[in-house]
């Protein structure tokens, strides 16, 4: 099962400029921003809440998002940087409890929780072990280390022992991490493709990721190359290729690429 979505949904350049044709955009020009999540969730089956990393939403906000989305919709939530970047996994009990106390308002729509570690943070297996041990078994956790010292057999065994997934990450069609399978689900973040127009992915790169994900029971895929609607377009391309392979994929809109479009990195 593939669950394909984007990293966030609030991007101004996913709607056309005033007077432009709506073709190739996710949001119609006249759609107010307060309705974007409802519109997105009618077309996708999952989203990664990236802004929770910068400012943890209140519990009421998570509850509102739960109520605005269909029953089968899933939210992946990025852990607050207070734990990962400020505390650097030290004294994790309070930050984890505060995070869960708010995010659990999503109910059964709470998908994986992503712990993205700072690129300068070297391996600290004891701190990671303590942190992962604070999450209940009902919450799936993904860890995205970005320093090479984490990529050891000991870290792989630690993740597997907690049933936590290693986040697979890509930039320009190349894996940034080992391709460990340490949980009964997978998680992939696609940051920037090498196709044209920038930052689109080429078909070969997307097919390669489908090859790598083969056999993973449930695979979450989030496109983080949002400028110019590239994430939305690439999600549709990957889903179409998956369908041709006979793979089950969640809902993804089919939006045509805009020829001769200028890519606007705003949003």
LINSUL-V839830 format. One line per field, one symbol per residue. phi: phi as a letter, one per 20 degrees, with the letter a starting at -180 (. if undefined). A space follows every 10 residues. Layout:
phi = ???
This chain:
phi = .dddbcence cfeecffgne ffgndfdfge ffffdfffff ffdddbbeee fffebfffgf fgfffgfecf gefcdecegg fgfedeflme legfffffff feffffmfef efdddeeffe efgcffffgf fffeefffde ccddfcdgff ecfffgffff femeeffecc clncfecfdf ddbebcbcdd eaedecfgdf eeffffffff ffegnfgbde ccedefgmmg ffffffffff ffffenefcf fbfddffefm eeedffn
